[in-house]
Amino acid sequence: MTYRYSSVIVLLILLFSSCDTNPLLIDVSDSQVEINFVNVDEAIFYSDSSELISKHHYFKNELKNIYDYEIGHVLQIGLVEDTAFYNSIQLFRKDTSIQTLERRIATLLPYLEKKEENIKDGFSHLKYHFPEGVQPTTIAYLNALFSTAVFCTENEIGVGTEWYLGDTTDVVQQLNPQYFFDWMKHAMDVRYYERDILTGWIETHYVNSVEGNLAENMIRWGKILYLVEAAFPEKNPSIIVRYSEEDYEWALKNEENFWRYLVDEKLLFKSNDQTTRNMISEGPFTPGLPNQEAPDRYGQFLGWRMVHQYMKKNDVSVEKMVEASYNEILQDYEVD
């Protein structure tokens, strides 16, 4: 009797623990990726004349789109002749504000380099779910002068490292408040570094853009965030959706209220650009809601919750989920 009773207890423990098992926790030992990390900013700022010209030609050929963006859009030099290029870089280096920014980036870079294995592991998880999916060959560290955080091309990712210095850093605090609002500075948090890189790549290469109604756009972002979660299944969900812990708990608590508001106001099937921007875009809060305590991008959050329920109710792969229509996922959604 004692043996049988103990066996039943063990069976029940295993049963209930299996219900809590995260299906995204997988073995990726057979799905490893190789990614080359290149510090373009260091080459531009610290190389001597001959080394700089050599790297200039290398980057033009090997990282063409990323490099075009850096020296064309950010530094506004362009692919000019060697002498003119070097002279322009010399002027860039002499700028005292650039020198200060470069020193701050230099202190952050060793910390970012320690995250390279985490990033490769995230892409290995992505490869597990999408064996034929495109993977980046190179991730380039840039000083993008606060023009962009993550910039993706067909095969590379450019990362504006200055975006992760934190809002207490002097160069971030001194950014012009007319263009860089407090909520933007607050978002320059290194906790989201790996998450942002995978999000940018997934948004560009794995989930097609849509021009439909609000529900379609919400679910598109739900798919993107679910893939980010699949890449980092052990990360705190608040990091996945890029919320503080407080905002994440608020979003969960008010999920039903938000859903009822969208239904009552008949917003889900509106193809209004402003409505979609309000619910999807970054900002200090989500505009258009009756409660301005709502964190920004609440439409993304709800789309992610919809995809979660769809995956719980259906025995489908992550790859098949991406192919599912927004209507399939919407019909499975019920507020918990």
C-alpha positions as CSV (number, residue, x, y, z in Angstrom):
1,M,0.0,0.0,0.0
2,T,2.7,2.4,0.9
3,Y,4.6,1.7,-2.3
4,R,1.5,2.1,-4.5
5,Y,0.6,5.3,-2.7
6,S,4.1,6.8,-3.2
7,S,4.0,5.8,-6.8
8,V,0.7,7.7,-7.3
9,I,2.2,10.8,-5.6
10,V,5.3,10.7,-7.8
11,L,3.1,10.3,-10.9
12,L,1.0,13.3,-9.9
13,I,4.1,15.4,-9.3
14,L,5.5,14.5,-12.7
15,L,2.1,15.2,-14.3
16,F,1.7,18.6,-12.8
17,S,5.3,19.6,-13.3
18,S,5.1,18.6,-17.0
19,C,2.1,21.0,-17.4
20,D,4.5,23.9,-16.4
21,T,7.3,22.8,-18.7
22,N,8.2,25.5,-21.2
23,P,8.0,24.0,-24.7
24,L,10.5,26.6,-25.9
25,L,13.2,25.1,-23.7
26,I,15.0,23.0,-26.2
27,D,18.4,21.5,-27.0
28,V,20.2,23.6,-29.7
29,S,23.5,21.7,-29.7
30,D,22.8,20.6,-33.3
31,S,21.7,24.1,-34.4
32,Q,24.7,26.1,-33.7
33,V,25.4,29.3,-35.7
34,E,28.6,31.2,-36.4
35,I,28.5,35.0,-36.3
36,N,31.4,37.4,-36.9
37,F,31.4,40.4,-34.6
38,V,33.2,43.4,-36.0
39,N,33.9,46.7,-34.3
40,V,33.5,49.2,-37.2
41,D,33.5,52.2,-34.9
42,E,36.8,51.3,-33.3
43,A,38.4,50.9,-36.7
44,I,37.1,54.4,-37.8
45,F,38.0,56.2,-34.6
46,Y,41.3,54.6,-33.6
47,S,43.1,53.3,-36.7
48,D,46.1,55.1,-38.1
49,S,46.0,56.4,-41.7
50,S,47.3,53.3,-43.5
51,E,45.2,50.9,-41.4
52,L,42.1,53.1,-41.7
53,I,42.4,53.1,-45.5
54,S,42.9,49.3,-45.6
55,K,39.8,48.8,-43.4
56,H,37.9,51.3,-45.4
57,H,38.3,49.2,-48.5
58,Y,37.6,46.0,-46.6
59,F,34.3,47.3,-45.1
60,K,33.2,48.7,-48.5
61,N,33.4,45.2,-49.9
62,E,32.5,43.0,-47.0
63,L,29.9,45.1,-45.2
64,K,28.7,47.2,-48.0
65,N,25.2,48.1,-46.8
66,I,26.1,48.5,-43.2
67,Y,29.1,50.6,-44.1
68,D,27.2,52.7,-46.5
69,Y,24.8,53.5,-43.7
70,E,27.5,54.3,-41.3
71,I,29.7,56.6,-43.4
72,G,26.9,57.8,-45.7
73,H,23.9,58.4,-43.5
74,V,25.5,58.7,-40.0
75,L,28.8,60.4,-40.7
76,Q,27.6,61.9,-44.0
77,I,30.9,61.3,-45.7
78,G,30.0,58.8,-48.3
79,L,32.1,56.4,-50.4
80,V,34.6,59.1,-51.4
81,E,38.3,58.8,-52.4
82,D,40.8,57.8,-49.8
83,T,42.4,61.2,-49.1
84,A,39.0,63.0,-48.7
85,F,37.8,60.1,-46.6
86,Y,40.7,60.3,-44.2
87,N,40.5,64.0,-43.9
88,S,36.8,63.8,-43.0
89,I,37.5,61.1,-40.4
90,Q,40.2,63.4,-38.9
91,L,37.6,66.1,-38.5
92,F,35.2,63.6,-36.9
93,R,37.8,62.5,-34.5
94,K,38.7,66.1,-33.4
95,D,35.2,66.9,-32.3
96,T,35.2,67.0,-28.5
97,S,31.6,65.8,-28.1
98,I,32.5,62.8,-30.3
99,Q,35.6,62.1,-28.2
100,T,33.5,62.1,-25.1
101,L,30.9,59.8,-26.6
102,E,33.7,57.4,-27.8
103,R,35.1,57.2,-24.3
104,R,31.7,56.3,-22.9
105,I,31.2,53.6,-25.6
106,A,34.7,52.2,-24.9
107,T,33.6,51.6,-21.2
108,L,30.5,49.8,-22.4
109,L,32.0,47.6,-25.1
110,P,33.6,44.9,-22.9
111,Y,30.3,44.3,-21.3
112,L,28.6,44.0,-24.7
113,E,31.3,41.6,-25.9
114,K,30.5,39.3,-23.0
115,K,26.9,39.1,-24.5
116,E,28.1,37.7,-27.8
117,E,27.6,34.1,-26.8
118,N,24.1,34.9,-25.6
119,I,23.3,36.5,-29.0
120,K,24.7,33.4,-30.9
121,D,22.6,31.2,-28.6
122,G,19.5,33.2,-29.4
123,F,20.2,32.7,-33.1
124,S,20.8,29.0,-32.6
125,H,17.4,28.7,-31.0
126,L,15.9,30.5,-34.0
127,K,17.7,28.1,-36.3
128,Y,16.3,25.2,-34.4
129,H,12.8,26.4,-35.2
130,F,13.6,27.6,-38.7
131,P,16.3,25.3,-40.1
132,E,16.2,27.0,-43.5
133,G,15.8,30.5,-42.1
134,V,18.3,33.2,-42.9
135,Q,20.9,33.9,-40.2
136,P,23.2,37.0,-40.0
137,T,26.8,36.5,-40.9
138,T,28.1,39.6,-39.2
139,I,27.1,41.9,-36.4
140,A,28.9,45.3,-36.5
141,Y,29.4,47.6,-33.6
142,L,28.8,51.2,-34.7
143,N,28.7,54.7,-33.3
144,A,25.5,55.6,-35.0
145,L,25.3,59.0,-33.2
146,F,21.9,58.1,-31.8
147,S,20.3,57.7,-35.2
148,T,19.4,54.0,-34.8
149,A,19.7,51.2,-32.3
150,V,19.6,48.2,-34.7
151,F,19.9,48.3,-38.5
152,C,19.5,45.1,-40.5
153,T,20.5,44.3,-44.0
154,E,20.2,41.0,-46.0
155,N,23.1,39.3,-44.1
156,E,24.3,41.8,-41.4
157,I,23.2,43.6,-38.4
158,G,24.5,47.1,-37.4
159,V,24.2,48.0,-33.7
160,G,24.3,51.6,-32.5
161,T,26.1,50.8,-29.2
162,E,25.5,54.3,-27.8
163,W,21.8,53.4,-27.5
164,Y,22.7,51.2,-24.6
165,L,24.7,53.6,-22.4
166,G,21.8,54.2,-20.0
167,D,19.9,57.3,-19.2
168,T,22.2,58.3,-16.3
169,T,25.2,58.6,-18.7
170,D,26.2,62.3,-19.2
171,V,26.1,62.1,-23.1
172,V,22.6,60.7,-22.9
173,Q,21.4,63.3,-20.4
174,Q,22.8,66.0,-22.6
175,L,20.9,64.9,-25.7
176,N,18.6,67.7,-27.1
177,P,15.3,67.3,-25.3
178,Q,13.5,68.7,-28.3
179,Y,14.3,65.5,-30.2
180,F,15.2,63.0,-27.4
181,F,12.4,62.9,-24.9
182,D,12.8,61.5,-21.4
183,W,11.0,58.3,-22.3
184,M,13.4,57.7,-25.2
185,K,16.4,58.2,-22.9
186,H,14.9,55.9,-20.3
187,A,14.6,53.2,-23.0
188,M,18.4,53.2,-23.7
189,D,18.8,50.3,-21.3
190,V,21.4,47.6,-21.9
191,R,19.0,45.0,-20.4
192,Y,17.3,45.0,-23.8
193,Y,20.4,44.7,-25.9
194,E,20.2,41.0,-27.0
195,R,16.4,41.2,-27.2
196,D,16.6,44.2,-29.6
197,I,19.1,42.6,-31.9
198,L,16.9,39.5,-32.3
199,T,13.8,41.6,-32.6
200,G,15.3,43.7,-35.4
201,W,16.4,40.6,-37.3
202,I,13.1,38.7,-36.9
203,E,11.0,41.8,-37.8
204,T,13.1,42.2,-41.0
205,H,13.5,38.6,-42.1
206,Y,10.9,36.3,-40.5
207,V,7.5,38.0,-40.2
208,N,6.1,39.8,-43.1
209,S,4.8,43.4,-42.7
210,V,1.1,44.0,-43.1
211,E,-1.0,46.9,-44.2
212,G,-4.3,45.6,-42.8
213,N,-6.4,46.4,-39.8
214,L,-5.3,46.8,-36.2
215,A,-5.8,43.2,-35.3
216,E,-3.5,42.0,-38.1
217,N,-0.8,44.4,-37.0
218,M,-1.2,43.4,-33.3
219,I,-0.9,39.7,-34.2
220,R,2.1,40.4,-36.5
221,W,3.9,41.9,-33.5
222,G,2.6,39.0,-31.3
223,K,4.4,36.6,-33.7
224,I,7.6,38.7,-33.6
225,L,7.6,38.8,-29.8
226,Y,6.9,35.1,-29.6
227,L,9.9,34.3,-31.8
228,V,12.1,36.6,-29.6
229,E,10.8,34.5,-26.7
230,A,11.6,31.3,-28.6
231,A,15.2,32.7,-29.1
232,F,15.5,33.5,-25.4
233,P,13.1,31.1,-23.6
234,E,14.7,31.7,-20.2
235,K,14.6,35.5,-20.2
236,N,12.1,37.3,-18.1
237,P,8.9,38.0,-20.2
238,S,9.1,41.7,-19.3
239,I,12.4,41.8,-21.2
240,I,10.9,40.1,-24.2
241,V,8.1,42.7,-24.5
242,R,10.6,45.5,-23.4
243,Y,8.7,46.6,-20.3
244,S,9.8,47.3,-16.8
245,E,8.5,44.8,-14.3
246,E,5.9,47.3,-13.1
247,D,4.6,48.0,-16.6
248,Y,4.5,44.3,-17.4
249,E,2.5,43.5,-14.2
250,W,0.2,46.4,-15.1
251,A,-0.3,45.1,-18.6
252,L,-1.2,41.7,-17.4
253,K,-3.6,43.0,-14.8
254,N,-5.4,45.2,-17.3
255,E,-5.5,42.8,-20.2
256,E,-9.2,42.2,-20.0
257,N,-10.0,46.0,-19.8
258,F,-7.9,46.7,-22.8
259,W,-9.5,43.9,-24.8
260,R,-13.0,45.1,-23.8
261,Y,-12.1,48.6,-24.9
262,L,-10.9,47.5,-28.3
263,V,-14.1,45.5,-28.8
264,D,-16.5,48.1,-27.5
265,E,-14.9,50.9,-29.6
266,K,-14.9,48.6,-32.6
267,L,-11.2,49.2,-33.2
268,L,-9.9,45.7,-34.0
269,F,-10.9,45.7,-37.6
270,K,-10.2,49.4,-38.3
271,S,-7.6,50.0,-41.0
272,N,-6.7,53.4,-39.6
273,D,-3.0,54.3,-39.6
274,Q,-3.2,56.6,-36.6
275,T,-5.1,54.0,-34.5
276,T,-2.5,51.4,-35.5
277,R,0.4,53.7,-34.6
278,N,-1.2,54.5,-31.3
279,M,-1.4,50.9,-30.3
280,I,1.8,49.6,-31.8
281,S,4.4,52.4,-31.7
282,E,6.9,53.3,-29.0
283,G,6.1,56.3,-26.8
284,P,5.6,57.4,-23.2
285,F,2.3,55.5,-23.1
286,T,-0.3,54.0,-25.5
287,P,-2.4,57.0,-26.9
288,G,-6.1,56.7,-27.3
289,L,-6.8,54.5,-24.2
290,P,-8.9,55.9,-21.4
291,N,-6.1,55.2,-18.9
292,Q,-2.8,56.9,-19.6
293,E,-1.0,54.6,-17.1
294,A,-1.0,52.1,-19.9
295,P,2.6,51.4,-21.1
296,D,3.4,52.0,-24.8
297,R,2.9,49.4,-27.5
298,Y,0.0,47.8,-25.6
299,G,-1.2,46.5,-29.0
300,Q,2.0,44.5,-29.3
301,F,1.6,43.1,-25.8
302,L,-1.9,41.9,-26.5
303,G,-0.9,40.4,-29.8
304,W,1.8,38.5,-28.0
305,R,-0.8,37.2,-25.5
306,M,-3.0,36.1,-28.4
307,V,-0.2,34.1,-29.9
308,H,0.6,32.5,-26.6
309,Q,-3.0,31.3,-26.2
310,Y,-2.9,30.0,-29.8
311,M,0.2,28.0,-29.1
312,K,-1.2,26.5,-25.9
313,K,-4.4,25.4,-27.7
314,N,-2.9,24.1,-30.9
315,D,-0.2,21.4,-31.4
316,V,1.7,23.4,-34.1
317,S,5.4,24.2,-34.6
318,V,6.7,27.7,-34.2
319,E,7.3,27.8,-37.9
320,K,3.6,26.9,-38.6
321,M,2.5,29.5,-36.1
322,V,4.1,32.2,-38.2
323,E,2.2,31.0,-41.2
324,A,-1.2,31.0,-39.4
325,S,-3.6,33.7,-40.5
326,Y,-4.4,36.5,-38.0
327,N,-8.0,35.3,-38.0
328,E,-7.0,31.8,-36.8
329,I,-5.1,33.3,-33.9
330,L,-7.8,35.9,-33.1
331,Q,-10.5,33.3,-32.9
332,D,-8.6,31.3,-30.3
333,Y,-8.1,34.2,-28.0
334,E,-10.0,34.4,-24.7
335,V,-9.0,36.7,-21.8
336,D,-7.8,34.5,-18.9
